[in-house]
Amino acid sequence: MSDIRQIAEAYAKRVGYDNIRPAGAKGGFSYFHAFNQSSIGHKTGLPHIIKINEVGQLSVVKNLQERMWAVKEEVKLL
């Protein structure tokens, strides 16, 4: 899990975010929410959710239902 987290952190920094938060796991994928610490408490649009499989392949979640599922899981983990 730490390798997957490091992949997520590196991606977040590369695209301009300074923080990630685990957002659940499903179907062999680990989900993460990438965001800027300064935006907490502000409505900034759709969350930037990424998913990483066990091999380390990263993909950005575009599907709205999948994003909303990840957000609900993230809230459960807080």
N, C-alpha and C positions, 0 to 999 in steps of 0.2 A: 504493500500500500504506500510506503514512503516513496518508492520510485515513481509511482503513478502521481503522487502529490507533487513531486519535484518536476515532473513533466508539465503538470497543470500550472505550477508557479512560473516556470520558464515561459510558457505560452502567454500567460497573463501579462507578464512584464514586457514581452515582445510586442503585444498589441496595445499596450498603454494602460493596463490596470495594475494596481499595486497590492491587491489582496484577492485571495480565493477562499471559498468556504465549501466543504463537502455538501453535496446535495442529493445523497442517496446512491443506491446501486440497484441495477436491474438488468437481467439478461446478459450478464457477463461484462457490463459496463459500469464504471464508476463515474458519477456525475459531479461536476463542480460549478459553482457560480463565481464568475470573475467580476470584480467590481473595484471601484476606487473608495478608499476609506472615507474620503471627504463627502461622498454622496450618500452615506448612511442617513436615513430619515428623510430623504428627498425622493420624489417620484421622477425618475429619469428615463422612463420608457420601459421597453421589454428587457428582462434580465439577460445577461450574456451567459448562457449555459453551454458547457462543453462536456463531452463524454469521452472516456478513454477505456479501451478494452485491455484485457490482461497482457497483450503483447506490447502495449504502449502506443497504439495508434490512436491519435486524437482526431475528433471531429466536432464541429460546431453544431449545436442543436438548432435547427430552423423550425421544426414542427411545433406549432403553438401548444398543442395538447401535451406533448412531451416536455416542453419548457415548464408548463404549469404544474405537471406532475413533479418535476424536479424541485420547483419552488415550494410545493407543499411538503415534500420530503425534507428539504432544507430546514423549514420551520420546525418540523418534528425533531430534528437533530439539535436545534439550539438549546 
